[in-house]
C-alpha cells in the first residue's frame, strides 16, 4: 500500500474528472467522520496491488498494521490498473460518482434490466438526460427512482440524442451493478 | 400681453396731453413760471414746434379715408363685442385709446382687419373640419387652429405696436398693415382652396384627379401651418381614393396599342394618382426629418401605411415607420408601434409580404444600432402570429400524395393484370381528373387566397428574421458582459448601462419557443445558461457581472430555457441541471423590493412545480432553501415559496423526513453527512440531513395565511390521507397575497375579521394572531412615540456632531493659514 505518484494521480483524477467535473474538489476535500479521532481527517487515495482505494486517513493509519501480502482491501476500491498500465474505474466507485455526478442519464423501468446485463444504453431506453452532455463525457446511469445503476461514456451529445433513431447508442457501458453478480470473482 | 401693449403705447399718449391742459393753468404754475423765466422760455420754444408738427401730420393722414373707415368699424366692433367675448384684449385696447392720436389709430385698423376676417376664417375652418371629419381629428385640429390664429394676431399686434413706437411715417405703417392683410388673405385663400380641392376630389375623384397636383403644390408652401394643413388634407384624400390594388404603370408597348376611351381615362387617372402620391411621399419623407414637422409627417405616414399596406411605394413608408419606431418622442414611437402591430395582426390586407419586409427592416435596424434601442421596437414582434397549421397541413398533404402514389401503383398493377380491356374506363378517369385539375387551377387564380407554399415561405422568412434579431440581442448582451470586466471595471457607467432589449427579447423567445429550429437550440441554451449565471467566467468576476443583469432578468432566462425545452422536447426529457443550480443561488440574491416577485413566482411554478421528476437531494435542498428564504422576505413572496415547498413535499414522499424531528444523515443523506447551507450546488448541500425548523418559526408569522400554511405543511407527515383543498400555484398565491397586502394597508379593520375567520378554520394556528389584535391604540401610540423620540435624538446627535466637525475643521484650516503666513513672512 502506497500513496499514488504523480502520473498515477493525474490518471485517476482525469478519469474522475470526466464524471464529476468540478465536484472533484468535494471528493478530495470530503471530511471523514470515521474512527475515534477527535479531528476529522480527509479521504485519500492509496494504491495496493494494482488497485486504487479511496479511504479515510484514520483507516489508512490503522491499515499499516497489516502486512502487505495479507492486506486484501481497505476503504472503497474505485479502480484498478490493467496489465497494459491503463487505469479503469470499477463498479465500486459508483456511489462516489453518483453523489457528485455532473452528467446523468435516467433509464426507463423496462430497459433497466438490459443495462444491468451489460448492454449499452439505447435512445429508446432514455427516460431523462441532463443537458449539454458532450460525446466522451462520463455519464452516471440512474433508474427513474434515482437509484444509481452504473456508469459509462457518452456516445452522443444531448443535442444529437434528439435526432437519433431509437436504436442508436447513447451511453457506452463501462460498469453496472449487475457485475456484483456476474463477475463476483473478479471484483 | 395687454399690459405690455399699454406700457408701450403710453409714451406717445403723454406728450399730446400737455398742450390740451394749457387752459387750466393754476396760480401756482404761473408763479413758478414767473420766478423761473428761463425754464419757461425753453419749454415754450421747444414744445410748440414739435407738437404742432406732430398734430398736423396726423391730422392729414386721418382726414381722408381712415377716419370714416374707423368709425364704421367701431360700430361693427361694438356689435361684435356683444357677440363674442374671445377677443377681449384687442377690444379693450380699441376702446381705450380713442382720444389719443397716432398709435391707437393704427392699432385699430389692424385689429379690425383681423376681426373682419373672422367670419371667413370660421367658414374655412368649418370647411376643413368637414374634411377632417373623415380623419376624425376635428376637435383637436380646430383648437390648434384657433390657437395658431390667436398667436398670429398677437404677433401682428406687436409688430404694429413697435411700428408705433418708432413713430414711422404713416404711409410705411399702412403699407405694412396692408402686407399683413394680404398675407392673411393669402393664408385664408389657400385654406379655402385646399378645402375646395379636397372636397372636389372626394366627391368625384376620377374627373378631378388633376387637383391632386395642385394640392401637393400647396403643401410645398413656405408657411408651416399651410404645409401641415396641406399634408393632412392630402392624407384624407389619399386614404379615401387609393384603390384596393397595386397600380402598375403601362409599358411602352401597351401605350402604343390602341385602347378604348375608358381604358385611356383610367390609365390617365392611375398615372396621375401615382405621380401625385409619389410626390406626396417624397415630401413627407423630407419633412419627417425636420423636427417641427416630424409629428405630422409621421402621423401621415403611419395612417397611410395602416390604411393601404398593399399600395405602391409602401417600402418607403415602411422604412420611415421603422426608422421612427425607436424615436425619442413618445407620441411618435407610440404611433409607429401601433401601426406596425396592426400590420402584423391584419395580414389579410397585404397578404403577408409587408410583414416580412417590416420584420426584416426592424432586424436590420437593430443590427445597425448595435442593440441600443427602445424596448418597444422589439415588443412589436410579440403581436406576430404564426400559423402552425400550415406546417401540419403540408405534411398531411404529402402523406396523402404518397398514399395516392401507392394507390396508383397498385391500380396500375391491377390494371396490367386485368389486361387492356378497360381502356375506355381509364381514359374517362383521366378526363375527369384533368378537368378537375383545371377547375382547381382556375379557382386558385380567381380567389385571392395565397398558395400554401408561398405562405409557408413567407412565414419561414419572417421567423428567421425574428430569431436572427433575438439571437443578435442575446449575443450582444453576452459579448458586452464578457468584455466589461476586462475593459474597465472601475468605470461606473459601464455597469449602470443596461440592456434595454433583453427583456422583450426573452419574452419573445418564450412566446415563440415552439418554433425554434432544433439546430439553434444548443447555442440558445448555452447563451441562456451564461446569462442566467450572470457571468461568462466563474470566480471573482461574477459579483461584478451580477450588477449588469438584474435578478429578475436572470430568472427570466431560466424561465425561457425551461419553456423552450418543454415546448420542443416531448420525446426526450432533458434535465436542465445547470439552471437549477442558478435558481438555487439566485434565490439568495433576491430582494423583495428591488426584483419582481411575479417573475420569481413564475420561476417557482415552471421550474419546481411543473417539472415531473426531481432528484431527492435536489428537491430537499430546494425545500430547505425556500423555507429559509421565506423567513426573511415579504409575505407575498414567502407565500409563493411556501406553496412551492408544499407542492414539492406532496410529490416527493421521501423528502418528508425533513419534517421529522431527528436528524437524518447516514445513508439517507448520501455522501454529504451534514447540511451545508453555503454550498452552491443543490446536489451537494446535504439538505436531507437537516430539519425544517423554519416551519415552526413561520407558524408564528404575523400574517395569518402564512402561519396556517406553515403549520399545515408541518403536519403533512402525520396526516397521511389529508386532502389538500387548495391547489393553487405559487403565482396565484403571490397575486392573492399582494392584493391582500394592499387591502390591508387600506382597511386594517378587515384584517382582524379575516384573522378571526382563519382562526376558526385553521385549528393549528396558535395564539400568535391574538397578540396582534390585543394591541390597544394607547400602547401603540406610546411605543411609536418613544420610537420617534429616539429617532429624533439620533438625528439631533448626528447634526451636532457634524457641526462640531465643521468647527474643528475650520479651526484647523485657520491654524494652517496662520502658519503659512508666518512662514511666508520670514521668507520675505
Interface residues (C-beta under 8 A of the other chain):
Chain A: X23 X26 X30 X33 X95 X96 X99 X100 X102 X104 X106 X126 X127 X128 X129 X130 X131 X132 X144 X146 X157 X158 X159 X161 X162 X163
Chain B: X518 X521 X522 X525 X526 X529 X569 X571 X572 X573 X574 X575 X576 X577 X578 X613 X615 X616 X670 X671 X672 X673 X681 X683 X684
